[in-house]
């Protein structure tokens, strides 16, 4: 279970295992920049960049999930994304949260 909330309804947090994260650094290719530039001339959704962002977020989410599993967590709370441009055309994408062990409330 992974949530952006800080609690899971119906569950009690019994152990906090700490921060888990997934990180990737992505760059845009010359071809991607060219196609994105053409799309931007017409306005609207720049699909080549949307796809790049979605792949980066998906990858970091899976890496965070694997990090949580390595700590034997059965849930991650407070999940967030962050992105930082390291230099022109080079972006770091981070997905992080708090790995916890939860038990159902009886």
C-alpha positions in Angstrom: 0.0 0.0 0.0 1.4 3.4 -1.0 -0.4 6.7 -0.2 0.3 10.4 -0.2 -1.6 10.6 3.1 0.2 10.2 6.4 -2.1 7.4 7.6 -4.1 4.5 6.2 -7.7 4.3 7.3 -8.3 1.0 9.0 -4.7 0.4 9.8 -2.4 1.3 12.7 1.3 2.1 12.1 3.3 -0.2 14.3 6.8 0.6 13.1 8.4 3.4 11.2 11.3 2.1 9.0 12.5 5.4 7.7 12.6 7.3 4.4 12.6 5.3 1.2 13.4 6.8 -2.2 13.8 6.2 -5.9 15.9 8.5 -8.0 16.6 8.9 -11.7 18.4 11.5 -13.8 17.0 12.0 -17.3 18.0 14.0 -20.3 16.2 15.0 -23.5 17.7 13.8 -26.7 18.4 16.0 -29.7 15.6 14.3 -31.6 13.3 14.7 -28.6 14.1 18.4 -28.3 13.5 18.8 -32.1 10.1 17.0 -32.0 9.2 18.8 -28.8 10.0 22.2 -30.4 7.8 21.4 -33.4 4.9 20.4 -31.1 5.3 23.5 -29.1 4.8 25.6 -32.2 1.2 24.3 -32.3 0.5 24.6 -28.6 -1.3 22.1 -26.4 0.1 19.0 -24.8 3.8 18.4 -25.7 3.4 14.6 -25.8 7.1 13.7 -26.2 7.9 15.5 -22.9 4.7 14.1 -21.3 5.9 10.6 -22.1 9.4 11.3 -20.8 8.0 12.7 -17.5 5.7 9.7 -17.1 8.5 7.2 -17.7 10.8 9.0 -15.2 8.0 9.1 -12.5 7.1 5.4 -13.1 10.7 4.4 -12.8 11.3 6.3 -9.6 8.1 5.0 -8.1 9.2 1.4 -8.8 12.6 2.1 -7.3 11.0 3.6 -4.1 8.7 0.6 -3.9 11.7 -1.8 -4.2 13.6 0.1 -1.5 10.5 -0.2 0.8 10.3 -4.0 0.1 14.0 -4.4 0.9 13.3 -2.9 4.4 10.3 -5.4 4.8 7.8 -2.5 4.8 4.2 -3.4 4.0 3.2 0.3 3.3 4.7 3.6 2.3 3.0 6.8 3.5 3.6 10.4 2.7 4.7 9.6 -0.9 5.8 12.6 -2.9 7.6 13.4 -6.2 10.2 16.1 -6.6 12.2 17.2 -9.7 15.3 19.4 -10.0 17.0 20.6 -13.1 20.7 19.9 -12.6 21.7 21.7 -15.8 20.1 22.6 -19.1 18.3 19.5 -20.4 19.3 17.3 -17.4 16.6 16.7 -14.7 16.7 14.6 -11.5 13.4 13.0 -10.6 12.9 11.8 -7.0 10.1 9.8 -5.5 10.1 9.4 -1.7 8.0 8.5 1.3 8.1 6.9 4.7 8.3 3.1 4.9 6.2 1.6 7.6 4.7 -1.6 9.0 1.0 -1.4 9.5 -1.6 -3.8 11.0 -5.3 -3.8 10.6 -7.3 -2.1 13.4 -9.6 -4.6 15.0 
